[in-house]
Amino acid sequence: MPWPSWEQAAVATVLSLVAWLVLARVPPSRVGDALLPAFREFALVAGLYAVWRLARMLPVTHEAGALDRARDIDRFQRALHLPTEISVQHVVVAHDWVARFVNGYYAIVHVPALIAFMVWAFVRHRDRYPHWRNGLVAVTAGCLVIRFLRVAPPRFVDELGFVDLSTRYGLGVYGDVGTGVSDQFAAMPSIHVGWAAVVALGTFAMSRSRVRWIVLMHLPLTVFVVAATGHHWWLDGVVALLLLVAGLRLDAWTRRSRAGTDAPRSRSSRRRSSSVSSG
């Protein structure tokens, strides 16, 4: 199924805003009170998605330096004695069912997992949801900016000998280079890892259920999958995680700053109220 276009997302944004404005002006009801924040949040998310799709349409299709930077990353990782991505793929392709699993996981789980997390967090943990939504915005925006520094994925480096699992098993998520929703020369950083981190760490932070330990495995499993399929370098995932941490810390700092500013105002209001009452 194709991704929604920016035009479709823009229409969804406008319709949600209209619904929100209408509900805000009708008498309160249980249904209206439940739908009002949902329409507002959906308008925000749909609007951000429209901006993301528009940004990915910018004419950044050149490949200059992408392969050289990929080889530099490979040499740097080897200097750190990290296991190579191709060695991970060799383990995977030795077992047909594992190869099919990682190929399917990369193509299918990425977006539905994020949508399920966003809906769950909004419904069950409304107070903490904005913090993780803002973290998601930060990591996605960072990926959009860094994509201007072109980096090829490991499977594009011919001498490494990667097998294109999507060609062998189907479920390809990429078209020809320069087409489709995903930019194949924007491997750095990995938005797969960034979004998986939001899902896994956000669930672990907000839930107390034993299931959170299972959801937490989504992050290391995604890191393994993007390496085994040859779509990303280890460093792509590291940078995505750093973007998320920076976004979450910035959001937390902003909230503390606002709370610190609001507190003196609240005390001042109480003093004025007390003065008026005594007068």
Accessible surface in RSA format (square Angstrom, percent):
REM  Atomic radii and reference values for relative SASA: ProtOr
REM  Chains: A
REM  Algorithm: Lee & Richards
REM  Probe-radius: 1.40
REM  Slices: 20
REM RES _ NUM      All-atoms   Total-Side   Main-Chain    Non-polar    All polar
REM                ABS   REL    ABS   REL    ABS   REL    ABS   REL    ABS   REL
RES MET A   1   222.74 115.3 144.24  95.5  78.50 186.9 112.33  95.5 110.40 146.3
RES PRO A   2   118.24  86.2 100.31  91.4  17.93  65.2 110.97  91.6   7.27  45.2
RES TRP A   3    85.60  34.4  66.93  32.4  18.67  43.8  47.00  25.1  38.60  62.6
RES PRO A   4    69.27  50.5  66.04  60.2   3.23  11.7  69.27  57.2   0.00   0.0
RES SER A   5    35.50  30.0  34.84  46.5   0.66   1.5  30.55  65.1   4.95   6.9
RES TRP A   6    79.39  31.9  78.66  38.1   0.73   1.7  74.77  39.9   4.62   7.5
RES GLU A   7    87.45  50.2  85.47  64.7   1.98   4.7  48.48  93.8  38.97  31.8
RES GLN A   8   111.94  62.6 103.17  75.4   8.77  20.9  39.96  85.1  71.98  54.6
RES ALA A   9     6.70   6.2   2.14   3.3   4.56  10.4   6.68   9.4   0.02   0.0
RES ALA A  10    32.72  30.1  30.09  46.4   2.63   6.0  32.50  45.8   0.22   0.6
RES VAL A  11    87.57  57.6  85.18  77.1   2.39   5.8  87.52  76.0   0.06   0.2
RES ALA A  12    28.23  26.0  23.30  36.0   4.93  11.2  27.75  39.1   0.48   1.3
RES THR A  13    22.12  15.7  22.12  22.4   0.00   0.0  22.12  29.7   0.00   0.0
RES VAL A  14    86.53  56.9  86.28  78.1   0.25   0.6  86.53  75.2   0.00   0.0
RES LEU A  15   113.87  63.4 109.12  78.1   4.75  11.9 109.33  76.8   4.54  12.2
RES SER A  16     7.16   6.1   5.59   7.5   1.57   3.6   1.41   3.0   5.75   8.1
RES LEU A  17    75.12  41.8  75.12  53.7   0.00   0.0  75.12  52.8   0.00   0.0
RES VAL A  18    76.95  50.6  76.55  69.3   0.40   1.0  76.92  66.8   0.03   0.1
RES ALA A  19    27.45  25.2  20.60  31.8   6.84  15.6  26.99  38.0   0.46   1.2
RES TRP A  20    69.24  27.8  69.24  33.5   0.00   0.0  67.58  36.0   1.66   2.7
RES LEU A  21    78.16  43.5  78.00  55.8   0.15   0.4  78.16  54.9   0.00   0.0
RES VAL A  22    85.00  55.9  80.81  73.2   4.18  10.1  84.74  73.6   0.26   0.7
RES LEU A  23    42.00  23.4  33.32  23.8   8.68  21.8  33.32  23.4   8.68  23.4
RES ALA A  24    52.01  47.8  20.39  31.5  31.62  71.9  23.19  32.7  28.82  76.3
RES ARG A  25   181.49  76.2 144.77  73.8  36.72  87.4  71.15  97.2 110.34  66.9
RES VAL A  26    66.16  43.5  54.92  49.7  11.25  27.1  56.72  49.3   9.44  25.6
RES PRO A  27   112.71  82.1 100.32  91.4  12.39  45.0 106.17  87.7   6.54  40.6
RES PRO A  28   120.77  88.0  92.23  84.1  28.55 103.8  99.57  82.2  21.20 131.8
RES SER A  29    56.10  47.4  45.27  60.4  10.83  25.0  44.78  95.4  11.32  15.9
RES ARG A  30   218.82  91.9 201.56 102.7  17.26  41.1  83.46 114.1 135.35  82.0
RES VAL A  31   102.30  67.3  99.06  89.7   3.24   7.8 102.10  88.7   0.20   0.5
RES GLY A  32     9.82  12.1   0.00   N/A   9.82  12.1   8.70  23.9   1.12   2.5
RES ASP A  33    88.91  62.3  75.08  74.7  13.83  32.7  29.89  70.4  59.01  58.9
RES ALA A  34    62.18  57.2  47.25  72.9  14.92  33.9  55.66  78.4   6.52  17.3
RES LEU A  35    73.73  41.1  73.73  52.7   0.00   0.0  73.73  51.8   0.00   0.0
RES LEU A  36    50.24  28.0  50.24  35.9   0.00   0.0  50.24  35.3   0.00   0.0
RES PRO A  37    24.02  17.5  22.55  20.6   1.47   5.3  23.46  19.4   0.55   3.4
RES ALA A  38    35.43  32.6  30.93  47.7   4.50  10.2  32.13  45.2   3.31   8.8
RES PHE A  39    62.94  31.5  62.37  38.6   0.56   1.5  62.84  38.1   0.10   0.3
RES ARG A  40   132.61  55.7 130.99  66.8   1.62   3.9  37.74  51.6  94.87  57.5
RES GLU A  41    19.89  11.4  19.46  14.7   0.43   1.0   9.73  18.8  10.16   8.3
RES PHE A  42   111.28  55.7 107.30  66.5   3.99  10.4 110.67  67.1   0.62   1.8
RES ALA A  43     4.35   4.0   2.55   3.9   1.80   4.1   2.89   4.1   1.46   3.9
RES LEU A  44    75.97  42.3  68.16  48.8   7.81  19.6  75.10  52.7   0.87   2.3
RES VAL A  45    53.54  35.2  52.81  47.8   0.73   1.8  52.89  46.0   0.66   1.8
RES ALA A  46     9.08   8.3   4.17   6.4   4.91  11.2   8.98  12.6   0.10   0.3
RES GLY A  47    19.30  23.8   0.00   N/A  19.30  23.8  18.17  49.9   1.13   2.5
RES LEU A  48    67.21  37.4  61.60  44.1   5.61  14.1  61.93  43.5   5.28  14.2
RES TYR A  49    46.37  21.6  40.99  23.3   5.38  14.0  45.58  34.3   0.78   1.0
RES ALA A  50     8.44   7.8   8.44  13.0   0.00   0.0   8.44  11.9   0.00   0.0
RES VAL A  51    93.12  61.3  92.60  83.8   0.51   1.2  92.80  80.6   0.32   0.9
RES TRP A  52    18.44   7.4  17.85   8.6   0.60   1.4  18.26   9.7   0.19   0.3
RES ARG A  53    37.77  15.9  37.76  19.2   0.01   0.0   0.18   0.3  37.58  22.8
RES LEU A  54    75.63  42.1  70.84  50.7   4.79  12.1  71.09  49.9   4.54  12.2
RES ALA A  55    22.84  21.0  18.21  28.1   4.62  10.5  22.43  31.6   0.41   1.1
RES ARG A  56    45.08  18.9  27.42  14.0  17.66  42.1   6.75   9.2  38.33  23.2
RES MET A  57   118.29  61.3  87.85  58.1  30.44  72.5  90.31  76.8  27.98  37.1
RES LEU A  58    84.00  46.8  79.02  56.5   4.98  12.5  80.19  56.3   3.81  10.2
RES PRO A  59   121.76  88.7  95.68  87.2  26.08  94.8 100.96  83.4  20.80 129.3
RES VAL A  60    11.30   7.4   8.89   8.0   2.41   5.8   9.38   8.1   1.93   5.2
RES THR A  61    86.68  61.7  74.15  75.2  12.53  29.9  45.26  60.8  41.42  62.6
RES HIS A  62    94.82  51.8  83.45  58.0  11.37  29.1  77.21  79.6  17.60  20.5
RES GLU A  63    91.19  52.4  79.28  60.0  11.91  28.4  20.33  39.3  70.86  57.9
RES ALA A  64    72.66  66.8  56.30  86.9  16.36  37.2  68.35  96.2   4.31  11.4
RES GLY A  65    30.15  37.2   0.00   N/A  30.15  37.2  17.32  47.5  12.82  28.7
RES ALA A  66     0.14   0.1   0.00   0.0   0.14   0.3   0.00   0.0   0.14   0.4
RES LEU A  67    66.89  37.3  65.36  46.8   1.53   3.9  65.36  45.9   1.53   4.1
RES ASP A  68    90.27  63.2  88.28  87.9   1.99   4.7  24.82  58.4  65.45  65.3
RES ARG A  69    79.47  33.4  78.55  40.0   0.92   2.2  25.36  34.7  54.11  32.8
RES ALA A  70     0.00   0.0   0.00   0.0   0.00   0.0   0.00   0.0   0.00   0.0
RES ARG A  71    73.18  30.7  72.20  36.8   0.99   2.3  28.85  39.4  44.33  26.9
RES ASP A  72    73.40  51.4  67.87  67.6   5.52  13.1  26.78  63.0  46.62  46.5
RES ILE A  73    18.19  10.4  16.73  12.5   1.46   3.5  18.16  13.1   0.03   0.1
RES ASP A  74    16.98  11.9  16.98  16.9   0.00   0.0   0.75   1.8  16.23  16.2
RES ARG A  75   141.92  59.6 135.27  69.0   6.65  15.8  70.81  96.8  71.11  43.1
RES PHE A  76   102.29  51.2  96.74  59.9   5.54  14.4 101.81  61.7   0.48   1.4
RES GLN A  77     4.26   2.4   4.26   3.1   0.00   0.0   3.11   6.6   1.15   0.9
RES ARG A  78   109.47  46.0  98.34  50.1  11.13  26.5  43.86  59.9  65.61  39.8
RES ALA A  79    71.61  65.8  43.51  67.1  28.10  63.9  55.30  77.9  16.31  43.2
RES LEU A  80    93.19  51.9  72.52  51.9  20.67  52.0  75.64  53.1  17.55  47.2
RES HIS A  81   165.05  90.2 135.17  94.0  29.88  76.4  96.09  99.0  68.96  80.2
RES LEU A  82    66.20  36.9  57.47  41.1   8.73  22.0  57.86  40.6   8.34  22.4
RES PRO A  83    82.72  60.3  70.59  64.3  12.13  44.1  82.18  67.8   0.54   3.4
RES THR A  84    26.51  18.9  23.15  23.5   3.37   8.0  19.64  26.4   6.87  10.4
RES GLU A  85     2.71   1.6   2.40   1.8   0.31   0.7   0.53   1.0   2.19   1.8
RES ILE A  86    18.85  10.7  18.00  13.4   0.85   2.0  18.00  13.0   0.85   2.3
RES SER A  87    45.23  38.2  41.58  55.5   3.65   8.4  39.05  83.2   6.18   8.7
RES VAL A  88    16.91  11.1  14.45  13.1   2.46   5.9  16.91  14.7   0.00   0.0
RES GLN A  89     1.13   0.6   1.13   0.8   0.00   0.0   0.00   0.0   1.13   0.9
RES HIS A  90   106.58  58.2 100.53  69.9   6.05  15.5  68.43  70.5  38.15  44.4
RES VAL A  91    95.64  62.9  90.45  81.9   5.19  12.5  95.47  82.9   0.18   0.5
RES VAL A  92     0.10   0.1   0.10   0.1   0.00   0.0   0.10   0.1   0.00   0.0
RES VAL A  93    42.50  28.0  24.18  21.9  18.33  44.2  24.18  21.0  18.33  49.7
RES ALA A  94    74.99  68.9  36.81  56.8  38.18  86.9  48.36  68.1  26.63  70.5
RES HIS A  95    95.12  52.0  90.67  63.0   4.45  11.4  54.43  56.1  40.69  47.3
RES ASP A  96    75.25  52.7  67.11  66.8   8.14  19.2  37.49  88.2  37.75  37.7
RES TRP A  97   182.98  73.4 176.62  85.5   6.37  14.9 160.72  85.7  22.26  36.1
RES VAL A  98    28.71  18.9  28.71  26.0   0.00   0.0  28.71  24.9   0.00   0.0
RES ALA A  99     0.00   0.0   0.00   0.0   0.00   0.0   0.00   0.0   0.00   0.0
RES ARG A 100   132.76  55.7 124.56  63.5   8.21  19.5  42.60  58.2  90.16  54.6
RES PHE A 101    93.80  46.9  83.66  51.8  10.14  26.4  92.74  56.2   1.06   3.0
RES VAL A 102     1.01   0.7   1.01   0.9   0.00   0.0   1.01   0.9   0.00   0.0
RES ASN A 103     7.56   5.2   6.85   6.6   0.71   1.7   0.07   0.2   7.49   7.2
RES GLY A 104    11.01  13.6   0.00   N/A  11.01  13.6  10.88  29.8   0.13   0.3
RES TYR A 105    33.40  15.6  28.08  16.0   5.31  13.8  22.48  16.9  10.92  13.5
RES TYR A 106     7.64   3.6   4.63   2.6   3.02   7.8   5.87   4.4   1.77   2.2
RES ALA A 107    28.85  26.5   4.71   7.3  24.14  54.9   4.81   6.8  24.05  63.7
RES ILE A 108    98.85  56.2  92.29  68.8   6.56  15.8  96.05  69.2   2.80   7.6
RES VAL A 109    42.32  27.9  39.80  36.0   2.53   6.1  42.32  36.8   0.00   0.0
RES HIS A 110    20.80  11.4  14.62  10.2   6.18  15.8  12.42  12.8   8.38   9.8
RES VAL A 111    41.95  27.6  41.60  37.7   0.36   0.9  41.60  36.1   0.36   1.0
RES PRO A 112    74.28  54.1  67.40  61.4   6.89  25.0  71.01  58.6   3.27  20.3
RES ALA A 113    22.27  20.5  11.02  17.0  11.25  25.6  19.99  28.1   2.29   6.1
RES LEU A 114    14.98   8.3  14.98  10.7   0.00   0.0  14.98  10.5   0.00   0.0
RES ILE A 115   100.05  56.9  98.47  73.4   1.58   3.8 100.05  72.0   0.00   0.0
RES ALA A 116    62.64  57.6  50.84  78.4  11.80  26.9  59.06  83.2   3.58   9.5
RES PHE A 117     8.33   4.2   2.38   1.5   5.95  15.5   7.77   4.7   0.56   1.6
RES MET A 118    21.74  11.3  20.73  13.7   1.01   2.4  20.49  17.4   1.24   1.6
RES VAL A 119    89.47  58.9  85.76  77.6   3.72   9.0  89.46  77.7   0.01   0.0
RES TRP A 120    68.91  27.7  63.14  30.6   5.77  13.6  54.45  29.0  14.46  23.5
RES ALA A 121     0.05   0.0   0.05   0.1   0.00   0.0   0.05   0.1   0.00   0.0
RES PHE A 122    25.41  12.7  25.41  15.7   0.00   0.0  25.41  15.4   0.00   0.0
RES VAL A 123    96.19  63.3  75.84  68.7  20.36  49.1  75.89  65.9  20.30  55.1
RES ARG A 124   165.58  69.5 138.68  70.7  26.90  64.0  29.58  40.4 136.00  82.4
RES HIS A 125    41.47  22.7  39.84  27.7   1.63   4.2  25.75  26.5  15.71  18.3
RES ARG A 126   105.51  44.3  98.54  50.2   6.97  16.6  54.51  74.5  51.00  30.9
RES ASP A 127   121.71  85.3  88.29  87.9  33.42  79.0  52.68 124.0  69.03  68.8
RES ARG A 128    96.52  40.5  93.80  47.8   2.72   6.5  34.77  47.5  61.75  37.4
RES TYR A 129     6.10   2.8   6.10   3.5   0.00   0.0   2.88   2.2   3.23   4.0
RES PRO A 130    33.19  24.2  33.19  30.3   0.00   0.0  33.19  27.4   0.00   0.0
RES HIS A 131    43.63  23.8  43.44  30.2   0.19   0.5  25.68  26.5  17.95  20.9
RES TRP A 132    19.23   7.7  19.22   9.3   0.01   0.0  16.98   9.1   2.25   3.6
RES ARG A 133    33.82  14.2  33.33  17.0   0.49   1.2   2.19   3.0  31.63  19.2
RES ASN A 134    44.68  30.8  40.52  39.2   4.16  10.0  12.24  29.5  32.44  31.4
RES GLY A 135     0.00   0.0   0.00   N/A   0.00   0.0   0.00   0.0   0.00   0.0
RES LEU A 136    19.89  11.1  19.89  14.2   0.00   0.0  19.89  14.0   0.00   0.0
RES VAL A 137    51.15  33.7  47.12  42.7   4.03   9.7  50.55  43.9   0.60   1.6
RES ALA A 138    32.17  29.6  19.34  29.9  12.83  29.2  27.05  38.1   5.12  13.6
RES VAL A 139     0.00   0.0   0.00   0.0   0.00   0.0   0.00   0.0   0.00   0.0
RES THR A 140    18.24  13.0  18.24  18.5   0.00   0.0  16.74  22.5   1.49   2.3
RES ALA A 141    46.74  43.0  43.53  67.2   3.21   7.3  45.97  64.7   0.77   2.0
RES GLY A 142    12.18  15.0   0.00   N/A  12.18  15.0  11.56  31.7   0.62   1.4
RES CYS A 143     8.91   6.7   5.63   6.3   3.28   7.7   5.74  14.6   3.16   3.4
RES LEU A 144    23.70  13.2  22.76  16.3   0.94   2.4  22.93  16.1   0.77   2.1
RES VAL A 145   102.18  67.2  98.44  89.1   3.74   9.0  98.79  85.8   3.39   9.2
RES ILE A 146    46.04  26.2  40.87  30.4   5.17  12.5  46.04  33.2   0.00   0.0
RES ARG A 147     7.52   3.2   7.52   3.8   0.00   0.0   1.99   2.7   5.53   3.4
RES PHE A 148   105.93  53.0  90.56  56.1  15.37  40.0  90.91  55.1  15.02  43.0
RES LEU A 149    95.56  53.2  92.02  65.8   3.54   8.9  93.95  66.0   1.60   4.3
RES ARG A 150     4.07   1.7   3.75   1.9   0.32   0.8   0.85   1.2   3.22   2.0
RES VAL A 151     3.59   2.4   3.59   3.3   0.00   0.0   3.59   3.1   0.00   0.0
RES ALA A 152     0.00   0.0   0.00   0.0   0.00   0.0   0.00   0.0   0.00   0.0
RES PRO A 153     4.15   3.0   4.15   3.8   0.00   0.0   4.15   3.4   0.00   0.0
RES PRO A 154     0.00   0.0   0.00   0.0   0.00   0.0   0.00   0.0   0.00   0.0
RES ARG A 155    39.76  16.7  21.57  11.0  18.19  43.3   4.84   6.6  34.92  21.2
RES PHE A 156    44.86  22.4  33.20  20.6  11.66  30.4  37.08  22.5   7.79  22.3
RES VAL A 157     2.75   1.8   2.18   2.0   0.57   1.4   2.18   1.9   0.57   1.5
RES ASP A 158   126.44  88.6 105.65 105.2  20.78  49.1  38.92  91.6  87.51  87.3
RES GLU A 159   114.86  65.9  74.05  56.0  40.81  97.2  66.64 128.9  48.21  39.4
RES LEU A 160    28.84  16.1  16.16  11.6  12.68  31.9  18.65  13.1  10.20  27.4
RES GLY A 161    47.90  59.1   0.00   N/A  47.90  59.1  33.35  91.5  14.56  32.6
RES PHE A 162    29.87  14.9   0.43   0.3  29.45  76.6   0.43   0.3  29.45  84.3
RES VAL A 163    45.60  30.0  42.39  38.4   3.20   7.7  45.60  39.6   0.00   0.0
RES ASP A 164    53.61  37.6  44.92  44.7   8.69  20.6  22.52  53.0  31.10  31.0
RES LEU A 165     2.91   1.6   1.36   1.0   1.55   3.9   1.36   1.0   1.55   4.2
RES SER A 166    26.93  22.8  20.28  27.1   6.65  15.3   6.63  14.1  20.30  28.4
RES THR A 167   111.67  79.4  81.94  83.1  29.73  70.9  72.34  97.2  39.33  59.5
RES ARG A 168   130.88  55.0  95.33  48.6  35.55  84.6  38.60  52.8  92.28  55.9
RES TYR A 169    37.67  17.6  10.86   6.2  26.81  69.8  13.62  10.2  24.04  29.6
RES GLY A 170    32.79  40.4   0.00   N/A  32.79  40.4  30.73  84.3   2.06   4.6
RES LEU A 171    96.71  53.9  74.06  53.0  22.65  56.9  84.26  59.2  12.45  33.5
RES GLY A 172    52.36  64.6   0.00   N/A  52.36  64.6  15.87  43.6  36.49  81.7
RES VAL A 173    63.33  41.7  36.61  33.1  26.71  64.4  45.42  39.5  17.91  48.6
RES TYR A 174    60.70  28.3  30.47  17.3  30.22  78.6  18.92  14.2  41.77  51.5
RES GLY A 175    45.42  56.0   0.00   N/A  45.42  56.0  32.12  88.1  13.31  29.8
RES ASP A 176   115.04  80.6 105.83 105.3   9.21  21.8  26.49  62.3  88.55  88.3
RES VAL A 177    62.14  40.9  39.12  35.4  23.02  55.5  39.17  34.0  22.97  62.3
RES GLY A 178    51.20  63.1   0.00   N/A  51.20  63.1  20.69  56.8  30.50  68.3
RES THR A 179    74.19  52.8  63.97  64.9  10.21  24.3  66.47  89.3   7.71  11.7
RES GLY A 180    69.74  86.0   0.00   N/A  69.74  86.0  34.70  95.2  35.05  78.5
RES VAL A 181    22.83  15.0  12.28  11.1  10.56  25.4  14.87  12.9   7.96  21.6
RES SER A 182    36.24  30.6  30.49  40.7   5.75  13.3   8.31  17.7  27.93  39.1
RES ASP A 183    27.36  19.2  12.96  12.9  14.40  34.1  14.36  33.8  13.00  13.0
RES GLN A 184    16.62   9.3   9.70   7.1   6.92  16.5   7.28  15.5   9.34   7.1
RES PHE A 185    10.75   5.4  10.75   6.7   0.00   0.0  10.75   6.5   0.00   0.0
RES ALA A 186    14.93  13.7   3.60   5.6  11.33  25.8   3.72   5.2  11.21  29.7
RES ALA A 187     4.05   3.7   0.51   0.8   3.54   8.0   4.04   5.7   0.00   0.0
RES MET A 188    17.57   9.1  17.06  11.3   0.51   1.2  15.95  13.6   1.61   2.1
RES PRO A 189     4.98   3.6   0.86   0.8   4.12  15.0   0.86   0.7   4.12  25.6
RES SER A 190     0.00   0.0   0.00   0.0   0.00   0.0   0.00   0.0   0.00   0.0
RES ILE A 191    29.11  16.6  28.53  21.3   0.58   1.4  28.53  20.5   0.58   1.6
RES HIS A 192    20.50  11.2  20.35  14.1   0.15   0.4  17.55  18.1   2.95   3.4
RES VAL A 193     0.30   0.2   0.30   0.3   0.00   0.0   0.30   0.3   0.00   0.0
RES GLY A 194     0.00   0.0   0.00   N/A   0.00   0.0   0.00   0.0   0.00   0.0
RES TRP A 195    19.72   7.9  19.57   9.5   0.15   0.3  19.72  10.5   0.00   0.0
RES ALA A 196     2.42   2.2   1.08   1.7   1.34   3.0   1.94   2.7   0.48   1.3
RES ALA A 197     0.00   0.0   0.00   0.0   0.00   0.0   0.00   0.0   0.00   0.0
RES VAL A 198     0.01   0.0   0.01   0.0   0.00   0.0   0.01   0.0   0.00   0.0
RES VAL A 199     9.33   6.1   9.33   8.4   0.00   0.0   9.33   8.1   0.00   0.0
RES ALA A 200     0.00   0.0   0.00   0.0   0.00   0.0   0.00   0.0   0.00   0.0
RES LEU A 201    61.30  34.1  58.86  42.1   2.45   6.2  59.17  41.6   2.14   5.8
RES GLY A 202     0.00   0.0   0.00   N/A   0.00   0.0   0.00   0.0   0.00   0.0
RES THR A 203    13.70   9.7  13.70  13.9   0.00   0.0  10.24  13.8   3.46   5.2
RES PHE A 204    54.43  27.2  53.80  33.3   0.63   1.6  53.80  32.6   0.63   1.8
RES ALA A 205    31.27  28.8  20.55  31.7  10.72  24.4  29.51  41.6   1.77   4.7
RES MET A 206     7.50   3.9   0.00   0.0   7.50  17.8   0.00   0.0   7.50   9.9
RES SER A 207    12.64  10.7  10.27  13.7   2.37   5.5   3.91   8.3   8.73  12.2
RES ARG A 208   175.66  73.8 145.48  74.2  30.18  71.8  77.78 106.3  97.88  59.3
RES SER A 209    55.45  46.9  42.24  56.4  13.21  30.4  40.34  85.9  15.11  21.2
RES ARG A 210   216.03  90.7 207.16 105.6   8.87  21.1  79.18 108.2 136.85  82.9
RES VAL A 211    86.88  57.2  86.39  78.2   0.49   1.2  86.86  75.5   0.02   0.1
RES ARG A 212    44.41  18.6  43.55  22.2   0.86   2.0   0.27   0.4  44.14  26.8
RES TRP A 213   137.45  55.2 135.06  65.4   2.40   5.6 118.79  63.3  18.67  30.3
RES ILE A 214   126.99  72.3 120.13  89.5   6.86  16.5 122.38  88.1   4.61  12.5
RES VAL A 215    39.55  26.0  34.24  31.0   5.31  12.8  39.55  34.4   0.00   0.0
RES LEU A 216    33.28  18.5  33.28  23.8   0.00   0.0  33.28  23.4   0.00   0.0
RES MET A 217   102.34  53.0 101.95  67.5   0.39   0.9  70.41  59.9  31.93  42.3
RES HIS A 218    19.23  10.5  16.22  11.3   3.00   7.7  14.00  14.4   5.22   6.1
RES LEU A 219    23.37  13.0  23.37  16.7   0.00   0.0  23.37  16.4   0.00   0.0
RES PRO A 220    67.29  49.0  57.96  52.8   9.33  33.9  62.63  51.7   4.66  28.9
RES LEU A 221    57.13  31.8  53.20  38.1   3.92   9.9  56.55  39.7   0.58   1.6
RES THR A 222     6.21   4.4   6.21   6.3   0.00   0.0   5.80   7.8   0.41   0.6
RES VAL A 223    37.84  24.9  37.84  34.3   0.00   0.0  37.84  32.9   0.00   0.0
RES PHE A 224    72.03  36.0  70.79  43.8   1.24   3.2  71.88  43.6   0.15   0.4
RES VAL A 225     1.07   0.7   1.07   1.0   0.00   0.0   1.07   0.9   0.00   0.0
RES VAL A 226     3.96   2.6   3.96   3.6   0.00   0.0   3.96   3.4   0.00   0.0
RES ALA A 227     0.62   0.6   0.62   1.0   0.00   0.0   0.62   0.9   0.00   0.0
RES ALA A 228     0.00   0.0   0.00   0.0   0.00   0.0   0.00   0.0   0.00   0.0
RES THR A 229     3.23   2.3   1.69   1.7   1.54   3.7   1.69   2.3   1.54   2.3
RES GLY A 230     0.00   0.0   0.00   N/A   0.00   0.0   0.00   0.0   0.00   0.0
RES HIS A 231    15.62   8.5  12.46   8.7   3.15   8.1   3.22   3.3  12.39  14.4
RES HIS A 232    12.12   6.6  12.12   8.4   0.00   0.0   8.61   8.9   3.51   4.1
RES TRP A 233     1.94   0.8   0.23   0.1   1.70   4.0   0.60   0.3   1.34   2.2
RES TRP A 234    46.36  18.6  40.86  19.8   5.50  12.9  43.53  23.2   2.82   4.6
RES LEU A 235    40.34  22.5  40.34  28.9   0.00   0.0  40.34  28.3   0.00   0.0
RES ASP A 236     0.00   0.0   0.00   0.0   0.00   0.0   0.00   0.0   0.00   0.0
RES GLY A 237     4.79   5.9   0.00   N/A   4.79   5.9   4.45  12.2   0.34   0.8
RES VAL A 238    70.86  46.6  69.89  63.3   0.97   2.3  70.05  60.9   0.81   2.2
RES VAL A 239    35.97  23.7  35.97  32.6   0.00   0.0  35.97  31.3   0.00   0.0
RES ALA A 240     0.00   0.0   0.00   0.0   0.00   0.0   0.00   0.0   0.00   0.0
RES LEU A 241    54.84  30.5  54.70  39.1   0.14   0.4  54.72  38.4   0.12   0.3
RES LEU A 242   113.22  63.1 109.09  78.0   4.13  10.4 109.40  76.8   3.82  10.3
RES LEU A 243    40.14  22.4  37.57  26.9   2.56   6.4  38.12  26.8   2.02   5.4
RES LEU A 244     1.15   0.6   1.15   0.8   0.00   0.0   1.15   0.8   0.00   0.0
RES VAL A 245    68.83  45.3  68.21  61.7   0.63   1.5  68.83  59.8   0.00   0.0
RES ALA A 246    60.25  55.4  49.26  76.0  10.99  25.0  56.40  79.4   3.86  10.2
RES GLY A 247     7.71   9.5   0.00   N/A   7.71   9.5   4.37  12.0   3.33   7.5
RES LEU A 248    23.15  12.9  22.21  15.9   0.94   2.4  22.58  15.9   0.56   1.5
RES ARG A 249   177.72  74.6 172.47  87.9   5.25  12.5  56.45  77.2 121.27  73.5
RES LEU A 250   112.41  62.6 107.63  77.0   4.78  12.0 111.68  78.4   0.74   2.0
RES ASP A 251    16.58  11.6  11.66  11.6   4.92  11.6   7.39  17.4   9.19   9.2
RES ALA A 252    29.13  26.8  26.34  40.6   2.80   6.4  28.69  40.4   0.44   1.2
RES TRP A 253   148.18  59.5 148.18  71.7   0.00   0.0 122.09  65.1  26.09  42.3
RES THR A 254    41.37  29.4  41.21  41.8   0.16   0.4  32.75  44.0   8.62  13.0
RES ARG A 255    97.32  40.9  91.01  46.4   6.31  15.0  46.86  64.0  50.46  30.6
RES ARG A 256   153.76  64.6 143.27  73.0  10.49  25.0  75.05 102.6  78.71  47.7
RES SER A 257    45.72  38.6  33.12  44.2  12.60  29.0  35.98  76.6   9.73  13.6
RES ARG A 258   156.30  65.6 153.19  78.1   3.11   7.4  50.62  69.2 105.68  64.0
RES ALA A 259    61.85  56.9  49.83  76.9  12.02  27.3  56.57  79.7   5.27  14.0
RES GLY A 260    44.82  55.3   0.00   N/A  44.82  55.3  35.58  97.6   9.25  20.7
RES THR A 261    67.89  48.3  59.79  60.6   8.10  19.3  40.48  54.4  27.41  41.4
RES ASP A 262    77.64  54.4  75.46  75.1   2.17   5.1  28.37  66.8  49.27  49.1
RES ALA A 263    40.57  37.3  32.64  50.4   7.94  18.1  40.07  56.4   0.51   1.3
RES PRO A 264    62.63  45.6  58.89  53.7   3.74  13.6  60.58  50.0   2.05  12.7
RES ARG A 265   156.69  65.8 151.81  77.4   4.88  11.6  57.29  78.3  99.40  60.2
RES SER A 266    51.08  43.2  42.99  57.4   8.08  18.6  30.97  65.9  20.11  28.2
RES ARG A 267   114.57  48.1 113.57  57.9   1.00   2.4  39.56  54.1  75.01  45.5
RES SER A 268    31.48  26.6  31.14  41.6   0.34   0.8  14.64  31.2  16.84  23.6
RES SER A 269    52.83  44.6  47.72  63.7   5.11  11.8  30.50  64.9  22.33  31.3
RES ARG A 270   143.87  60.4 136.79  69.7   7.08  16.9  74.24 101.5  69.63  42.2
RES ARG A 271   154.30  64.8 146.55  74.7   7.75  18.4  75.42 103.1  78.88  47.8
RES ARG A 272   145.05  60.9 141.71  72.2   3.34   7.9  71.74  98.0  73.32  44.4
RES SER A 273    67.71  57.2  58.53  78.1   9.18  21.1  31.27  66.6  36.44  51.1
RES SER A 274    70.90  59.9  62.46  83.4   8.44  19.4  32.30  68.8  38.61  54.1
RES SER A 275    71.73  60.6  61.55  82.1  10.18  23.5  28.75  61.2  42.98  60.2
RES VAL A 276   119.72  78.8 103.20  93.4  16.52  39.8 109.74  95.4   9.98  27.1
RES SER A 277    94.70  80.0  57.44  76.7  37.26  85.8  41.60  88.6  53.10  74.4
RES SER A 278    99.73  84.3  56.86  75.9  42.87  98.8  53.34 113.6  46.39  65.0
RES GLY A 279    97.75 120.5   0.00   N/A  97.75 120.5  52.41 143.8  45.34 101.5
END  Absolute sums over single chains surface
CHAIN  1 A    15683.6      13297.9       2385.7      10773.4       4910.1
END  Absolute sums over all chains
TOTAL         15683.6      13297.9       2385.7      10773.4       4910.1
